[in-house]
Amino acid sequence: MRFTFILVVGWLLLVTRLPADNPPAPFVHPGLLHSAADLLRIKKMVAQSAEPWRSGFEQLRRHPQSQADWHLAGPVAEVDRFKPTCHKFDFDGNAAYQNALLWCLTGDEAHAKKAVQILNAWSGTLSQFAGRDKILGASLGSFKYVNAAELIRYTYSHWSPAEVRQFEQMMRNAVYPAIQDFATFANGNWDTGCIKTMLAIGVFCDDRVIYNRALDYYRSGSGNGRLTHYVINEAGQCQESGRDQQHAQLGLAHLAEACEIAWNQGLDLYSFADNRLLRGFEYTAQYNLGHAVPFTPFTDTTGKYKAKIISADRRGELRPIYEMVWNHYENRRGIPAPFTKLAAEKIRPEGATQGADHPGFGTLLFSRRP
């Protein structure tokens, strides 16, 4: 295994938070959800059998899609979210990502080979996303693929340049066209999925135009997925809080994943709009832990979605999304996040997520010392 320690130094320099008008620095690699420094930290904690990393590692290690003998569900040329093709795409994407992680953490080359097999199979076959939900189909599962590819590209020397280019072409020609215009007609979790995956594609492809398109939308986009359109007020109420709690958590988590990518590239999106993202997490965690929260009747940016009261639909069903955010605000930045912490503790150690909605396994991947 090879880790480029120069990149770790570069990352440390970048997080000094240069002003936005400075010339952009080169992208840091690996630099999506996990930097080289992150991987070294996690590997060290697991080797020491330190908690909670050890328990989190067991969640990852035992998962069916983490196995080096995973039998591919695909590939297929066209993915439609309302057909089995989407499940095939998502399951193989989970397997690529989880095997890439296990390669980085254990050094077992069988996991690297499995990740490469999946990445090559799909990038050599997939041509488009189809159907009325093609934006969601492209943004959710593809995020796992590009994170896996980023890890493999910069830690495993046997993924050839030609294979890397083939994967990049899949991102540019099959995935990006489906998400490039976001989803201004839909609930915010559609937009937020586009934001995180577009950021990831921009980094992997070293494409500053794609990357900046996603950054701009996060901060000033016209749809429901813009941060201040999704977390609509300083109380933390979310655009989908009146819809149901699963979608509210989904959209918030996408925004957090976008923030983690930006952080690894030297930009602090987490603090944007006076830590508005944290307000959304605290509000949503508080309500889903059984507490009362204020609610303001609200109509979204499209005018189609009106909410008079907060929704109790699937209240209390916590998604594995809280470790990343709690560890960032409290342990990395020293900013209290009490309800987010309680939510993380309630489901610790985090395991896999629903489908390919989130990274999952946050206890292993995002825990850090204060």
N, C-alpha and C positions, 0 to 999 in steps of 0.2 A: 504494500500500500504506500502511496506517496501523498504527502500533504505539503503544499507549498507554503512554508512558514513565512515567506516574504508577504504573502497575502494576509496573514494574520496581522503583521505589522501595518500593512496598508489599511486594514479594517480599523485598527486602533487609531490611526491618524484620521480616518474619515469621520469617525463618530465625534470628532470635535465640533461637528455641526457647522460647516461652512455656510456663509450667507448664500441665499438662493441666486444672487446675481454673479457669483464667482463662476469662472469657467468650469464645466462639469469634469470631475475626475473620471478616470477610466472605471468601468464596472469592476467590482470585487467579485472574485470567483473562488470557491463556491459562495454564492451570495443570495440565495433565495430564502427559504425558511431557516437554513442552517449554514452558518459560516464555518470556516476551518477551525476557528477558536471554539465554537459550539461543539463540534464533533469531538475535539480533543477533550473538552470538559466532560461531556457525557461518557466518553470511553473511559476516562479516569475514574469517574464515580462508579460506574458499573464494575470495573476491575477491582475496586475497593469494597464491593458489595455494600456501598453506602445507600441508605434510604433517603428519599423515596425512589431513587433512580433504579435500584435493584428490582423493586416490585414493578415499576413501570417497564423495565426491560423484559420481565417475564410475560407481561401482557403482550408485548410486541413479538417476542420469540415464539410464543405458543400459537399465535394467530394463524389460521389456515393459509391466508394469503401472504404470510411471511416465509413460507417454506421454499427451499431451494429446488424442490421437485414439483412445484406448482405446475399444474397442467393448464396451458393457455386456453382461455375460453374463446378467443378470436384468433386472428384478426378478421375484420370485414371491411369492405370498401366504403360503406355508408352507415352512419350511426343515426338512429332515430330514437328519441327518448321514450317514445311510446311502443317500442318494439324491443325484443330481447337483445338486439344489437347493442343497446345502451348498457345493459347489465354486463355484457361481455366486455365492453370497453372499460367500464368502471372497475370491474373485478380485476382485470389484467393491469389496470393502472395502479390499483392498490398494491398488487403483488410487485410491480416494478419498483414502486416507492419503498415498500417495506423491505424488499430484498436489498435495495441500494443502501438503506439505512443499516441493515445487519452486516453488509459488507464493510461499511465504514466503521462499525463498532466492534466487529469481531475479527476482521481480516480473512474470513472464510470466503475464498474465491468462488465457491459454488453460488453464493448469493449474487456476486457481481455478474457472473455468467448468466444467471437467470434474468436479472434486470436487463442486461444487454439483449438477450433473446427476445424479451417482450418489446423493448423499445424498437428493435430492428423489425420485428414482425409487423407491428402496427404502422411504423413510419414507411414501410415498403408497400402498404396496402391501403390505408385510409385515404380517401379522397375528399369526403365532404360530410357535413352534418345536415340532416334533413328533418322535416316536420315542423309543426308549429312551435315546439319548444326547443328548437335547435340551438338557441342562445344558451339555455341552461345546459343542454347536452354537451355543448362545446366547452363551457366555462368550468363545470364541476370536475368531471373526470380528467380533463386535460391538465388541470393543475397538478394532479399527482404525477402525470407523465413528465412534465417539464421539471418538477422538483427531483424526480428520479434521475432524469438526464443530466441535470446540473451536478448532482452528486457523483454520478459515474464519470462524467467527462473530466472532472478535476481530481479524481482520486484513483482512477483505474486506467492504466495505460493501454489496455487491450481493446478499447472501443475505438475503432479506426476513424481517421478524419473523414473518410467517405461516408461511414455510417453516421457520424455526427452531422454531416451536411444533409444527409437524407432525413434525419430527424428534424433538423431545423426547417427544412422545406415543408414537412408535415405541419409544423407550428405556423409557418407563414401562409401556406396555401390551403390548408384544411381547417385549422382552428381559428386563426385570427380573422378571416373574413366573416365568420359567424358572429363574432363578438365586437368587431371594430366600431360599430355605431351604438354600442350599449343597448339599453332596452327602456327607452323613455316612456313607453306605453304601459309598463308593468309595475308590479310591486317592487320595492327596492332591492330585494334579495337577488333579482335578476341582474340589476346594475352592479351590485357589489361583487357578484361572481365574476362579471366581466373585468372589473377593476383589478382584482387580485391576479387573475390569469393573464391579463394584458401586461401587468407589471412583470410577471414572471417571464413571459415571452420576450419582453424587451431586454431583460437582463441576459437571458440565455443566448439570445441572438445578437447581443451587443448592439442593440438598436435603440438609440436614444430617442428617436421620434415616437416609437411605440411606447416606450417607458414613460415619456413625458405626457403622452396622450392620456394614459391612465392616471398619472399624478394630477393633472389638471382637472380631470373629472372628479376625482376624490374631493378636491378642494372647491371646485366651482362648477360642476356639471349641472345640467338642467333637470335631470331625472331624480327619482326617489332614492337612488343609491349614493348620491353625494352625501358626504358625512353629515352636514348640517340639515339635509333634507331627510336623512334616515333617523338620526337622533335629533328630534325636532325642536327640543328646548333644553334649557339647562337643568331641568329636573331629570332628564334622561329618557323621557318617553320616546318610543320609536315609532316609525311610520307603520310598522306591522304589529305594534302592541295591541291594537284593537282587532287584529285579524286572528292570530293564534300565537301561542308561545314558541312553537317550533320554528315558525318562519321568522319571528323576531330574533331568536337566537342565531338562526342561520345567517341573516344579513349582518348582524353584529360581528359574527365570527369571521365572515369574509373580509370585513373592513380591518379587523385585527390582523389577519394574515397578510393583507396588503401592507399594514404598518410594519410588520416584522421584516418583510422584504426591504422596504424603504430604509428601515433602521440599519440593516446589514449593508446597505449602499450609502450610509452616511447621512440619511435624512430622517429627522424626527417627525413623522406624521402622527405618532401617538399623542403628542401634545397639542396638535392643531385645534384651533377654536377652544382654547382653554381646557384641554383634556376632555373634549366633548365625548370621545369614544368611551372613556372611563365612566362618564355619567350614564351612558347607555347601558354599559355592563352592570353598574351598580343598581340601577333601576330595575333591570330585567332579572338580575339575581335576587334582589330583595323580594320582588313579587313572586318569583318561582320558589322561594324558600318559605312562602306562606305569609308574608307581611303585606300590609296595605301600602299602596303608592298613589300619588295624585294622578289624575288623568284629565287631560283637556280634550274636548271634542275636536275632531281634526279631519280635514279633507286633504288628500295627498296632491302631488303636483299635477297628476293627470285629471283630477276632478272626478274620477270614477270610484275611488275607494274612500268611503266615509265611515268614521268610527265615532260612536257616541260614548262608549264605555270600554274599559280595558277587557280583553278577552280572557276567559278562564279556560279556553280550549287547550288541553294538554298542559295545563299549569302544573309545575312541579317536575316535569320530565326534563331533567338537565342534560344538555348535550355536553360532550367532552371538549369544551372550548375555553374553560376558565383558567387553566393553569398558565397558558401563555400570557394572558392579560394580567392576572394577579402577579405573576413573577416579574413581568416588566415593570408595572407601576410600583409595587412595594419593594421588591428585592433588587431591581436594577436602578430604579429612580428614587426610591424612598418616599413614594406618595401613597398614602393609605388607600386600600381598596377592600374594606371589611366584608361587604356582602359577596364580592367576587371571590374573596378568600374562602368564605364559608361554603360557597357553591363548589369550589375546587376541592375542598376537604371532604365534602359529602360524597363525591364520586371517585375520589382518589383510590387506587391509581387509575388514571384515565386509560380506557382501552380504545378499540376501533370506533369509528363513527358510523352513522347511517350511510350506506352506499359509499359514495366518494365525496361527501359534502365537505369534510374537513380533514386535516392531517390525522387527528386522533393521537393517542399515546402521548398526550401533553405532559404527563408527570415525568416520563423519561426525557422527553425532548426539550422541555422548557423550564424545568426546575433549576433554580440557581440559589446560591447562598446570598443572604442579604448583603 
